[in-house]
Amino acid sequence: MAVSIEKIFPLLCCLLAVKITLAAVPFDDFAELRMRAHLRDENNPEADLLVVSKSLINKTLNVCPPILNMVSFQPDIVKRHGYPIEIHQVTTEDGYILTMHRIPHGKEANSTMREAKKPVIFLQHCLLCSSAVWVIMGTEDGLAYILADAGFDVWMGNARGNVYSREHVSLHPSKNAFWDFTWHDMGLYDIPAEIDHILENTGENQLFYVGHSMGTTVFFAMASMLPEYNTKIKAMHALAPVAFNGKMKSPVRLLAPLLGNAEWLANLMGLGEFLPSSAFLQFMGKEACNDEVPTQDVCSNVLFLLSGYDIDQLNTTTLPTIIGHLPAGTSTKTVIHYAQGVNSGEFRMFDYGLIGNLKLYGQVKPPHYNLEEITAPVALHYSTNDWLADVEDVSKLAAQLPNKIGMFRVPYDRFSHLDYLFAIDIRDLVYNKVLSLLRRDI
């Protein structure tokens, strides 16, 4: 009998944290779910907490899906801050329909500045994230706003399977076939399609690329498999780069031997969606993670457990907003692919086992991604307290990249994996350095 992974994974995380297990309790009825799906905190307009897809409602309550539009909280956040926002849809070669968000210019841009040609930049998010991570920390610390005000035309991608990219020309997210992908497919199909869409719409020949965590993985996969795309990249900035992850220090690595066994996991849990974004978890994020409740430490410790401890750089008041946007959705197979990398210590394609590999690749083990094909200029931004992008793994990656801009250590010893998005001093510690390098290369 299949066990839902969205119930098992939070349990494992909380046990490792030695804190608390949060049981997923369904809502009493559809009316309550629908009401909570539209909950907003008017005193904190960035905390549009609840996003419910029709398929999730159907799965959770076993009712026919109603006519209910997903709350477009990322564009709403940008609009309320006074910035322009555009929504673009991109269809990949294998049929996934992705949503991109664009901030074409800064808040204070006059008509001349709006019409002027601007350098184009593409931001790609991390695992279980969405384009919201670039804007939810506000105009002073959100990278998308910083870049737009600095004169960039800012485009934000959303990987297949997250809350903004759950459509396909023929597959439905309620079926496992929709979730039959890993970050390999994002690199092979999603990122190239989005790059082509951006360049076509801007009339540019090149763009800048900034990725965080999985946003770097998919880039390295793309640039190694499709080397012609290297000429379309003016410079790539990798925040917490993840290609090799055999040295990761997160306790999650203890699960890697189990998660890396695709056949075992498929038999136990199925290969569908991993840790779906749910109205209940997002509601609990608001109720259990705010400044006025004693359970707030549980929220911060779960985040620290995954990425590294840095309480000094976490503004706990923002926890409901962060938890409200995470997890944003991905496939179980994507997580398995990362677990395989932890087990092997290599940056290589998905391991289908002896017979599967022979059938698909014509060899016993999956092929490695050839990093020497990545000729685009790459800057690696790393930190010493990152439990997911370990310094040794980043150095191994750097040694194989032929065109490095450099390795840039964050000048703060306790800086962790999620600090690249949510740290109190993120602008001074990371973003100002990235911006200065981008300006140099314009």
C-alpha positions in Angstrom: 0.0 0.0 0.0 1.5 3.3 -1.0 2.3 5.8 1.7 2.0 9.5 1.0 5.5 11.1 1.1 4.1 14.5 2.1 3.1 12.9 5.4 6.3 11.0 6.0 8.9 13.7 5.1 7.7 16.3 7.7 7.7 13.6 10.3 11.3 12.6 9.6 12.4 16.2 9.6 10.8 16.9 12.9 12.2 13.7 14.5 15.7 14.7 13.4 15.2 18.1 14.9 14.2 16.4 18.2 11.3 18.9 18.4 7.8 18.0 17.4 5.8 16.1 14.9 3.1 18.0 13.1 0.3 15.8 11.9 -1.6 16.7 8.8 -5.2 17.0 9.8 -7.7 17.6 7.0 -10.2 20.5 7.2 -13.7 19.7 8.3 -15.3 20.7 5.1 -14.8 22.3 1.8 -16.2 25.7 2.9 -13.5 26.0 5.6 -10.8 25.1 3.1 -12.1 27.6 0.6 -12.2 30.3 3.2 -8.7 29.6 4.3 -7.5 29.4 0.8 -8.1 33.2 0.5 -6.9 34.2 3.9 -4.7 37.3 3.8 -3.0 39.3 6.5 -3.9 42.9 5.6 -1.3 44.2 8.0 1.4 42.3 6.2 0.5 42.4 2.4 3.5 40.2 1.6 2.0 37.3 3.5 -0.5 36.0 1.0 -0.3 32.7 2.6 -2.6 30.2 1.1 -2.5 28.9 -2.4 -4.7 26.0 -3.3 -4.8 24.2 -6.6 -7.9 22.5 -7.9 -6.1 19.2 -8.0 -5.0 19.5 -4.4 -8.5 20.2 -3.2 -9.7 17.2 -5.1 -7.0 15.0 -3.6 -7.4 16.2 -0.1 -11.2 16.3 0.3 -12.2 13.7 -2.4 -14.7 16.1 -3.9 -15.1 17.3 -7.5 -12.8 20.2 -8.2 -14.7 23.5 -8.1 -14.0 26.5 -10.3 -11.4 28.1 -8.2 -8.5 30.2 -9.4 -5.2 29.9 -7.7 -4.3 33.0 -5.8 -1.7 34.9 -7.8 0.3 36.0 -4.8 3.7 36.7 -6.4 2.3 39.3 -8.9 0.1 40.7 -6.2 3.1 41.3 -3.9 5.0 43.0 -6.7 2.1 45.2 -7.6 1.5 46.3 -4.0 5.1 47.4 -3.8 4.5 49.7 -6.8 6.5 47.8 -9.3 5.3 46.7 -12.8 4.7 43.0 -13.3 4.1 40.8 -16.3 3.1 37.2 -16.5 4.4 35.0 -19.3 3.7 31.4 -20.2 6.3 29.2 -21.9 5.6 25.7 -23.3 8.6 23.4 -23.2 9.5 20.9 -25.9 8.0 18.1 -23.8 4.7 19.9 -23.1 5.1 21.5 -19.7 3.5 25.0 -19.4 5.7 27.2 -17.3 4.8 30.6 -15.8 7.4 33.3 -15.8 7.2 36.7 -13.9 8.9 39.8 -15.2 9.6 43.2 -13.6 10.6 45.2 -16.7 11.9 48.3 -14.9 12.3 49.8 -11.4 9.7 51.5 -9.3 10.9 55.1 -9.9 11.7 54.8 -13.6 10.5 57.7 -15.8 9.1 57.2 -19.3 12.5 57.6 -20.8 14.0 55.0 -18.5 11.2 52.6 -19.1 11.7 52.7 -22.9 15.5 52.5 -22.7 17.3 49.3 -23.5 18.2 47.5 -20.3 20.5 44.5 -19.5 18.3 41.4 -19.1 18.7 39.1 -16.1 17.1 35.7 -15.4 16.6 34.5 -11.8 16.0 30.8 -11.1 14.8 29.5 -7.7 15.8 26.6 -5.5 14.3 23.2 -4.8 10.7 23.4 -3.5 10.7 27.2 -4.2 9.1 29.5 -6.7 9.7 33.0 -8.1 8.2 34.3 -4.9 11.5 33.9 -3.1 13.0 36.8 -5.0 10.3 39.3 -3.8 8.8 38.2 -0.4 11.6 39.9 1.7 10.5 43.4 0.5 12.0 46.1 -1.7 15.2 46.6 0.3 16.2 42.9 0.4 14.4 41.2 -2.4 16.9 40.6 -5.2 14.3 41.2 -8.0 13.5 44.7 -6.7 17.2 45.5 -6.2 18.1 44.5 -9.8 15.0 46.3 -11.3 15.9 49.5 -9.4 19.5 49.1 -10.6 18.3 49.3 -14.3 17.9 45.6 -15.1 15.0 43.9 -16.9 14.2 41.1 -14.4 12.7 37.8 -15.4 11.9 35.1 -12.9 11.4 31.4 -13.8 9.2 28.8 -12.2 10.3 25.1 -12.5 7.8 22.5 -13.7 5.7 21.2 -10.9 5.7 24.2 -8.6 2.6 26.2 -7.8 2.9 28.4 -10.9 3.9 25.7 -13.4 1.4 22.8 -12.9 0.1 22.6 -16.4 0.9 20.4 -19.4 -0.5 20.1 -22.9 -1.8 16.6 -22.2 -0.9 15.5 -18.6 -2.7 16.3 -15.4 -0.8 16.8 -12.0 -3.2 14.3 -10.4 -1.4 11.6 -12.4 2.0 10.2 -11.7 3.0 10.7 -15.4 3.0 14.4 -14.9 5.7 14.0 -12.1 8.0 11.8 -14.1 10.8 14.3 -14.2 14.0 15.4 -12.4 16.1 18.5 -12.4 17.8 16.9 -15.4 14.6 17.6 -17.4 14.4 21.1 -16.1 17.9 21.7 -17.5 17.2 20.0 -20.7 13.8 21.6 -21.4 12.7 24.3 -19.0 15.7 26.6 -18.8 16.4 26.6 -22.6 12.8 27.3 -23.4 12.7 30.2 -20.8 16.0 31.6 -22.1 14.7 31.6 -25.7 11.4 33.2 -24.6 13.3 36.0 -22.8 15.6 36.7 -25.7 12.8 36.7 -28.2 10.7 39.1 -26.2 13.6 41.5 -25.4 15.4 41.4 -28.7 18.7 40.7 -26.9 21.3 38.1 -27.9 22.5 37.4 -24.3 21.3 37.6 -20.7 22.7 37.4 -17.2 21.7 34.4 -15.1 21.4 34.1 -11.3 20.5 30.8 -9.7 20.2 29.6 -6.2 20.8 26.0 -5.2 18.7 23.9 -7.7 18.7 27.0 -9.9 22.4 26.4 -10.3 22.0 22.7 -10.8 19.6 23.1 -13.7 22.0 25.6 -15.3 25.0 23.3 -15.1 23.0 20.5 -16.6 21.7 22.6 -19.4 25.1 24.2 -20.3 26.8 20.9 -20.3 24.2 19.1 -22.4 23.3 22.0 -24.7 26.6 23.8 -25.1 25.2 26.2 -27.7 23.4 28.0 -24.9 26.6 29.1 -23.4 26.9 31.8 -26.0 23.5 33.2 -24.8 24.8 33.7 -21.3 26.7 37.0 -20.6 27.6 35.8 -17.1 26.2 33.2 -14.6 26.1 33.9 -10.8 25.7 30.7 -8.8 24.4 31.3 -5.2 25.1 28.2 -3.1 26.1 26.2 -6.2 25.0 22.6 -6.2 26.4 20.1 -8.8 28.3 17.8 -6.5 26.7 17.2 -3.1 28.5 14.2 -1.7 29.9 16.2 1.2 26.7 17.8 2.3 26.5 18.1 6.1 22.7 18.3 6.5 21.2 15.5 8.6 19.0 14.9 5.6 21.9 13.0 4.1 21.0 10.2 6.6 18.0 9.6 4.4 19.9 9.6 1.2 20.5 5.8 1.1 16.8 5.3 1.3 15.7 8.2 -0.9 18.4 7.3 -3.5 16.8 3.9 -4.2 14.3 4.7 -6.8 12.8 1.3 -7.0 12.3 0.9 -3.3 10.8 4.4 -3.0 8.5 3.9 -5.9 7.1 0.7 -4.4 6.7 2.4 -1.0 5.4 5.8 -1.9 5.0 6.1 -5.6 6.8 8.6 -7.8 4.3 11.5 -7.8 4.5 14.9 -6.2 6.9 15.5 -3.3 5.7 17.4 -0.3 2.8 19.2 -2.0 2.0 22.8 -1.0 -1.1 22.5 1.1 -3.5 24.9 2.6 -3.2 23.3 6.0 0.6 23.6 6.2 0.5 27.2 5.0 -2.2 28.0 7.6 -0.1 26.4 10.3 2.8 28.4 9.1 0.9 31.5 9.9 -0.5 30.2 13.2 2.5 28.3 14.5 5.4 30.4 13.3 4.5 34.0 14.3 6.2 36.0 17.0 3.5 35.5 19.6 3.6 31.7 19.9 6.1 29.4 21.6 6.1 27.0 18.7 8.0 29.6 16.5 11.3 27.8 17.4 10.0 24.7 15.8 9.6 26.5 12.5 13.1 28.0 12.5 14.7 24.8 13.6 13.2 22.8 10.8 14.6 25.4 8.3 18.0 25.3 10.1 18.0 21.5 10.1 17.9 21.4 6.4 20.3 24.2 5.5 22.5 25.2 8.5 22.1 27.1 11.7 22.2 30.9 11.6 19.7 32.4 14.1 21.4 35.8 14.0 20.5 36.4 10.3 16.9 35.1 10.6 14.2 37.8 11.1 11.7 35.5 12.9 8.9 37.9 12.1 9.2 36.8 8.4 8.8 33.1 9.2 5.0 33.0 8.5 5.7 34.6 5.1 8.5 32.2 4.3 6.6 29.1 5.4 3.6 30.4 3.5 5.5 30.1 0.3 7.4 26.9 1.0 7.2 24.2 -0.1 6.1 25.2 -3.6 6.2 21.8 -5.1 8.4 19.4 -7.1 8.5 15.7 -8.0 9.7 12.9 -5.8 12.0 11.9 -8.6 13.8 15.2 -8.4 14.6 14.6 -4.7 15.7 11.1 -5.5 18.1 12.4 -8.1 19.7 14.7 -5.5 19.9 11.8 -3.0 21.7 9.7 -5.7 24.3 12.5 -5.9 24.8 12.4 -2.1 25.4 8.7 -2.3 27.7 8.7 -5.3 29.4 12.0 -4.8 29.1 12.5 -8.6 27.3 15.0 -10.9 25.6 12.6 -13.2 22.3 11.7 -14.8 19.5 9.8 -13.1 20.4 6.2 -12.0 17.7 3.8 -13.2 19.6 0.7 -12.0 21.6 -1.8 -14.0 18.9 -2.8 -16.5 17.4 0.7 -16.8 20.7 2.3 -17.4 21.7 -0.2 -20.0 18.4 0.3 -21.8 18.4 4.1 -21.6 22.1 5.0 -21.7 23.7 1.9 -23.1 26.0 1.6 -20.1 25.9 0.2 -16.5 26.2 3.5 -14.7 24.5 6.8 -15.7 26.7 9.3 -17.7 28.4 12.2 -16.0 27.6 15.8 -17.0 30.6 17.1 -18.9 31.4 20.4 -17.0 34.1 21.2 -19.5 31.4 22.1 -22.0 30.3 25.0 -19.8 32.1 27.9 -21.5 29.8 30.6 -20.1 31.5 32.8 -17.4 30.5 31.5 -14.0 30.9 33.2 -10.6 30.5 30.8 -7.6 29.2 32.4 -4.4 29.6 30.1 -1.4 29.7 30.1 2.4 31.4 28.0 5.1 28.2 27.1 7.0 26.2 25.9 4.1 25.1 22.4 4.9 23.8 21.7 1.4 26.5 23.3 -0.8 29.6 22.3 1.1 32.9 24.1 0.4 34.6 20.9 -0.7 31.9 20.2 -3.2 31.9 23.8 -4.5 35.7 23.6 -4.9 35.4 20.3 -6.8 32.9 22.0 -9.2 35.2 25.0 -9.6 38.1 22.8 -10.6 36.2 21.5 -13.6 34.7 24.8 -14.9 36.8 26.2 -17.7 35.7 29.8 -17.5 35.4 30.9 -13.9 34.8 34.5 -13.0 35.9 33.5 -9.5 35.0 31.9 -6.2 33.5 34.4 -3.7 33.1 33.5 -0.1 30.4 35.2 1.8 32.2 37.3 4.5 30.2 35.8 7.4 31.2 32.5 8.9 27.7 31.4 9.9 26.0 32.2 6.6 23.8 29.2 5.6 22.0 27.9 2.5 18.7 29.7 2.9 20.5 32.9 4.0 21.1 33.6 0.3 17.3 34.4 0.2 16.2 35.4 3.7 19.2 36.8 5.7 18.7 40.1 7.5 22.0 41.4 6.0 21.7 39.7 2.6 22.1 42.9 0.7 25.4 43.8 2.3 26.7 40.2 2.5 25.9 38.9 -1.0 23.7 41.0 -3.3 25.9 44.1 -3.4 28.8 41.9 -4.5 26.7 40.3 -7.2 25.4 43.6 -8.4 28.9 45.1 -8.7 30.1 42.1 -10.8 27.0 42.4 -13.0 27.6 46.0 -13.6 31.2 45.3 -14.5 30.2 42.9 -17.2 27.4 44.9 -18.8 
